[in-house]
Amino acid sequence: MSLERRLSVRERFFEVAFFGKPDKIPLSLWEIRPATLKRWWSEGLPYGLSASKYFRFDVYGLNSVNIISHPSEGFKWEPSETLVNLGPIPPFEYRVLREDERYRIWIDSLGVTQIGFQEDWKDGWSGFATRTFIDFPVKTRSDFENIRKRYNPNSPERYPPKWREMAKRLNERGRAYLVSMSFSGPFWWIRDMMGLERTLISFFKEKDLIHDILDLYVEFHSKTLERALEEVEVDYVILNEDMAYKHGPMISPALFRDRLSPTYREIIDFLKSNGVKVIFVDSDGNLEPLLPDLLETGVNGITPCEVAAGMDVNILRRKYPKLIMMGGIDKRKLASSKGDIDQEVSRVSPVIKSGGYFPGVDHAVPPDVSFENFQYFLNLLRKVCGWVE
């Protein structure tokens, strides 16, 4: 590939991912959440304007069109008019069961009952909400058989009326931007149905039920997504898992190999056989103990590489030379001094130069980061990645 001309976002992505020779390094930049925006609007960001538009994330970020829609815990969900629907059909009825000045208890579109602070939810999600889960829709075999009906891959609603128009646009010759899919990994999918505690207990006490839920995971996703992958060339997939804490994963490597690895292999084989070249697992916390097994299943990327949990991209690069990484820059440093920001960007610079790394904040930018500090950080990172002379 000639590098005399300016590469597109898509070309640049693959040059970085597969250790080629990109002209610039795309940054891992995601939408800034409401609580942080609220602060920035008082510090210089024009009121009502998103940070992504103000800073032009589309120019030097991973400009990607995600073609998947599905509900997330906590939210009332409405299916998209253009995106592939991976949610329950019908979704569970969103209901507020009880609320007062401080708390609310509600059931979301996944059927999960939870309690949270009004200040985090009453005017829309704050972006950093803490809540306690009370109940989940699957507690028995009978519950699972009922919820299975909501995950029928042949439901006509899986592909909305405007999908054909969307697919046609995404297949334009010489497409310069990326197309992606982002959906729950197997562990997250079970957890949404059963909750973390019941899931972990069921790995040992209800093995047949876990086996059947994982079989449904593969069957549902492969049959639903087959059409999308035939009609649109998808560049990368993110499997959302959040399966680790600060000090390690929620499950042991042995348990992963025994319970989850076969499911991972099946879904990843399906994706790769349909042309997907890059598959990330998205998990906060220290995922490193599971990395050898994840790589064995065909995963070739991770995000967001949370520094506070010990996910140092320099160490990861030495241990896993071909691992593709996103994130890896300590969000806590952005709330500190400009000198600390300089040191943090310098810390990851060798990995940026090594390839296979899209640098960015190691999770959402929290509201203790000032607008001034974020501007300083972004300008510095753009310079290191070749966007500014």
C-alpha positions in Angstrom: 0.0 0.0 0.0 1.4 3.4 -1.0 1.6 5.8 1.9 2.3 8.9 -0.2 -1.4 9.7 -0.2 -3.5 10.4 2.9 -5.0 7.2 4.3 -8.7 6.9 5.2 -9.8 6.1 8.7 -10.5 2.6 7.7 -7.1 2.1 6.0 -5.4 3.7 9.0 -7.2 1.3 11.4 -5.9 -1.8 9.7 -2.4 -0.4 9.3 -2.2 0.2 13.1 -4.0 -3.0 14.1 -1.7 -5.3 12.0 1.5 -3.4 12.8 1.9 -1.8 9.4 3.0 1.7 8.5 0.2 4.2 9.2 0.6 7.9 8.4 -1.1 8.8 11.6 -2.4 6.9 14.7 -6.2 7.0 15.3 -7.1 7.8 18.9 -9.5 5.8 21.0 -12.0 8.5 21.7 -15.6 7.9 22.9 -18.5 10.3 23.7 -18.1 12.3 26.9 -20.7 11.4 29.5 -23.3 13.9 30.9 -21.8 14.5 34.3 -18.5 15.6 32.7 -20.2 17.6 30.0 -22.1 19.5 32.6 -18.8 20.7 34.2 -17.2 21.5 30.8 -20.2 23.6 29.7 -19.4 25.9 32.7 -15.7 25.9 31.8 -15.6 26.9 28.1 -17.3 24.2 26.0 -20.2 25.9 24.3 -23.4 25.0 26.1 -25.3 22.1 24.6 -22.5 21.1 22.2 -21.0 17.6 22.5 -17.3 17.3 23.1 -17.0 15.0 20.1 -18.2 17.7 17.7 -16.2 20.5 19.4 -13.0 18.5 19.3 -13.8 16.8 15.9 -13.4 13.2 17.2 -14.5 12.1 13.7 -11.3 13.5 12.2 -8.6 11.8 14.4 -10.6 9.2 16.3 -11.9 5.7 15.3 -14.8 7.0 13.2 -17.0 3.9 13.3 -20.7 3.1 12.5 -22.0 0.5 14.9 -24.8 -1.4 13.3 -26.1 -3.1 16.4 -28.9 -2.0 18.8 -29.7 -3.7 22.2 -30.8 -2.6 25.7 -28.4 -2.0 28.6 -29.0 -2.4 32.3 -30.8 0.5 33.8 -32.4 2.0 30.7 -35.7 2.2 28.9 -34.9 1.0 25.4 -36.6 1.7 22.1 -35.5 -0.3 19.1 -33.7 1.6 16.3 -35.3 2.2 12.9 -32.0 1.3 11.1 -29.9 -1.0 13.3 -30.0 -4.7 13.8 -32.0 -5.5 16.9 -30.3 -7.9 19.4 -32.6 -7.1 22.3 -35.5 -9.1 23.7 -38.6 -9.0 21.6 -40.7 -7.8 23.1 -38.6 -5.8 25.6 -39.6 -6.0 29.2 -41.9 -3.2 30.3 -39.9 -0.3 31.8 -41.6 0.5 35.2 -40.7 2.7 38.2 -41.9 0.6 41.1 -41.3 3.1 43.9 -39.5 6.5 44.3 -38.9 9.3 46.8 -36.8 12.4 46.9 -33.5 10.3 47.1 -34.1 6.9 45.6 -36.0 5.1 42.8 -36.6 1.4 42.3 -37.4 0.3 38.7 -37.4 -2.5 36.2 -35.5 -1.8 32.9 -36.0 -3.1 29.4 -34.0 -6.3 30.2 -36.3 -7.2 33.1 -33.7 -6.2 35.8 -34.9 -4.7 39.0 -32.6 -2.2 40.6 -32.4 0.7 43.1 -30.4 3.9 42.4 -30.1 7.6 43.4 -32.6 10.0 41.8 -29.8 12.5 41.0 -28.2 9.8 38.7 -31.4 8.8 36.9 -34.4 11.2 37.2 -33.2 13.6 34.4 -31.5 10.9 32.3 -28.4 8.9 33.0 -25.5 10.9 34.7 -22.9 8.7 33.1 -21.4 7.5 36.4 -24.4 6.0 38.2 -24.0 3.5 41.1 -27.0 1.3 41.7 -27.8 -2.0 43.5 -29.4 -4.9 41.6 -32.4 -6.4 43.4 -33.7 -9.1 41.0 -33.1 -10.6 37.6 -35.5 -12.3 35.2 -34.0 -15.8 35.2 -34.0 -17.7 38.5 -35.3 -21.1 37.3 -35.3 -23.4 34.3 -38.9 -22.3 33.7 -37.8 -18.6 33.7 -35.2 -19.4 31.1 -37.7 -21.2 28.8 -39.9 -18.1 29.0 -37.1 -15.6 28.2 -35.9 -17.8 25.4 -39.0 -16.9 23.5 -37.9 -13.2 23.5 -34.7 -14.2 21.7 -36.1 -15.6 18.5 -33.6 -14.9 15.8 -36.3 -15.1 13.2 -38.5 -12.3 14.6 -39.2 -9.9 11.7 -38.4 -7.0 14.0 -34.7 -8.0 14.1 -34.2 -6.1 10.8 -36.2 -2.8 10.8 -37.7 -1.3 7.7 -34.8 1.1 7.1 -32.1 -1.6 7.3 -31.8 -2.1 3.5 -31.2 1.6 3.0 -28.6 1.5 5.8 -26.8 -1.6 4.4 -26.8 -0.1 0.9 -25.1 3.1 2.2 -22.5 1.1 4.2 -21.6 -0.8 1.1 -20.6 2.2 -0.9 -17.5 1.6 -3.0 -14.4 2.9 -1.4 -16.0 3.4 2.0 -13.5 5.5 4.1 -15.0 4.9 7.6 -15.2 1.8 9.8 -18.2 -0.4 10.4 -18.4 -2.2 13.7 -20.6 -4.4 15.9 -20.8 -4.0 19.6 -22.8 -6.5 21.7 -22.6 -8.6 24.9 -20.1 -11.3 25.3 -21.3 -14.7 26.7 -20.5 -13.9 30.4 -22.3 -10.5 30.3 -25.3 -12.1 28.5 -25.8 -14.7 31.2 -25.2 -12.0 33.9 -28.0 -9.8 32.4 -30.3 -12.8 32.8 -29.3 -14.1 36.2 -27.1 -11.6 38.0 -23.5 -12.1 38.9 -24.0 -14.1 42.1 -26.5 -16.6 40.6 -24.4 -16.9 37.5 -21.3 -17.9 39.4 -23.2 -20.4 41.6 -25.0 -21.9 38.6 -21.6 -22.6 36.9 -21.2 -25.3 39.5 -24.8 -26.2 40.6 -26.8 -25.8 37.4 -24.4 -26.7 34.7 -27.1 -27.9 32.3 -28.9 -24.6 32.6 -25.7 -22.6 31.9 -24.9 -24.9 29.0 -28.4 -24.2 27.5 -28.1 -20.5 28.0 -24.7 -20.5 26.2 -26.1 -22.6 23.4 -28.8 -20.1 23.0 -26.2 -17.3 22.9 -24.4 -18.8 20.0 -27.6 -19.8 18.1 -29.3 -16.5 18.6 -26.3 -14.3 17.7 -25.1 -16.3 14.7 -28.5 -16.7 13.2 -29.5 -13.1 13.8 -26.2 -11.6 12.6 -25.8 -13.9 9.5 -27.8 -11.6 7.3 -26.0 -8.4 8.5 -22.6 -10.0 7.8 -23.6 -11.1 4.4 -24.9 -7.6 3.4 -22.3 -5.4 5.1 -18.5 -5.8 5.5 -17.9 -5.4 9.2 -14.4 -4.3 10.2 -14.3 -5.1 13.9 -16.4 -6.4 16.7 -16.4 -5.5 20.4 -17.6 -8.2 22.8 -18.7 -6.3 26.0 -17.9 -8.3 29.1 -16.8 -6.3 32.1 -15.6 -9.5 33.7 -12.9 -8.3 36.0 -12.3 -6.3 39.2 -9.2 -4.3 40.2 -7.3 -7.3 41.3 -8.3 -9.9 38.8 -11.2 -11.6 36.8 -14.5 -12.6 38.2 -13.9 -16.1 37.2 -10.7 -18.2 37.2 -8.8 -19.1 34.0 -9.8 -22.8 34.6 -13.5 -21.9 34.9 -13.2 -19.8 31.7 -11.7 -22.7 29.8 -14.3 -25.1 31.1 -17.4 -23.1 30.8 -16.9 -20.1 28.4 -14.1 -21.0 26.0 -16.2 -23.3 23.8 -18.8 -20.5 23.4 -16.1 -17.9 22.6 -14.6 -20.2 19.9 -18.0 -20.8 18.3 -19.0 -17.1 18.1 -15.5 -16.0 17.0 -15.3 -18.7 14.4 -18.6 -17.5 13.1 -17.5 -13.9 13.0 -14.2 -14.6 11.3 -15.7 -16.9 8.8 -17.9 -13.9 7.8 -15.0 -11.6 7.2 -14.5 -9.9 10.6 -10.7 -9.4 11.1 -10.5 -7.8 14.5 -12.4 -8.9 17.7 -12.0 -6.9 20.9 -13.1 -7.9 24.4 -14.1 -4.8 26.4 -13.6 -5.3 30.2 -12.6 -3.0 33.0 -10.4 -4.3 35.7 -7.5 -6.7 35.6 -8.2 -9.1 32.7 -4.6 -10.2 32.2 -5.0 -13.7 33.9 -7.6 -14.5 31.2 -5.6 -13.1 28.2 -3.8 -16.3 27.2 -7.2 -18.2 27.1 -9.0 -15.3 25.3 -6.2 -15.2 22.6 -6.6 -19.0 22.2 -10.2 -18.6 21.3 -9.4 -16.1 18.6 -9.8 -12.8 20.4 -7.0 -10.4 19.1 -7.8 -7.2 20.9 -8.7 -5.7 24.3 -10.0 -2.5 25.7 -9.8 -0.2 27.7 -6.6 -1.5 29.5 -7.4 0.1 32.9 -4.2 1.4 34.5 -5.5 1.4 38.1 -6.1 -2.3 37.8 -2.6 -3.0 36.6 -3.3 -3.2 32.8 -0.1 -1.5 31.8 0.2 -1.4 27.9 4.0 -1.5 28.1 3.9 -4.8 30.0 1.1 -6.2 27.9 3.0 -5.4 24.7 6.1 -7.3 26.0 4.0 -10.4 27.0 1.7 -10.4 24.0 3.6 -8.9 21.0 0.6 -9.0 18.6 -2.2 -8.0 20.9 -4.2 -5.1 19.6 -5.0 -2.6 22.4 -7.3 0.4 22.9 -7.2 2.9 25.8 -4.4 2.4 28.3 -4.0 6.1 29.5 -4.8 6.6 33.2 -7.9 8.8 33.5 -6.8 9.8 37.0 -3.8 11.6 35.6 -6.0 13.9 33.5 -7.5 15.3 36.7 -4.0 16.1 38.0 -1.3 18.5 36.7 -0.2 19.1 33.1 3.2 17.7 34.2 1.5 14.4 35.2 -0.3 14.4 31.8 3.0 14.8 30.1 4.5 11.9 32.0 1.5 9.7 31.3 1.5 10.3 27.5 5.3 9.7 27.5 4.8 6.4 29.4 2.7 5.0 26.5 4.6 6.6 23.6 6.8 3.5 23.1 3.7 1.3 22.6 2.2 3.9 20.2 5.4 3.6 18.1 5.4 -0.2 18.3 2.0 -0.5 16.5 -1.2 -2.4 17.4 -2.3 0.3 19.8 -5.0 3.0 19.7 -4.2 5.3 22.6 -6.9 6.9 24.7 -8.4 7.2 28.2 -8.8 3.9 30.0 -12.5 4.4 30.5 -15.0 7.3 30.4 -13.5 10.7 31.2 -14.8 11.4 34.8 -16.2 14.8 35.9 -13.1 15.6 38.0 -11.2 16.2 34.8 -11.3 19.9 33.8 -12.1 21.1 30.3 -8.7 22.8 30.2 -6.8 19.6 31.2 -8.7 17.6 28.6 -7.8 20.1 25.9 -4.2 19.9 26.9 -4.2 16.1 26.9 -5.9 15.9 23.6 -3.5 18.3 21.9 -0.5 16.5 23.3 -1.8 13.1 22.2 -2.6 14.3 18.7 0.9 15.6 18.4 2.5 12.3 19.5 0.2 10.4 17.1 1.2 12.5 14.1 -1.9 14.8 13.8 -0.1 18.0 14.7 3.3 19.1 13.4 
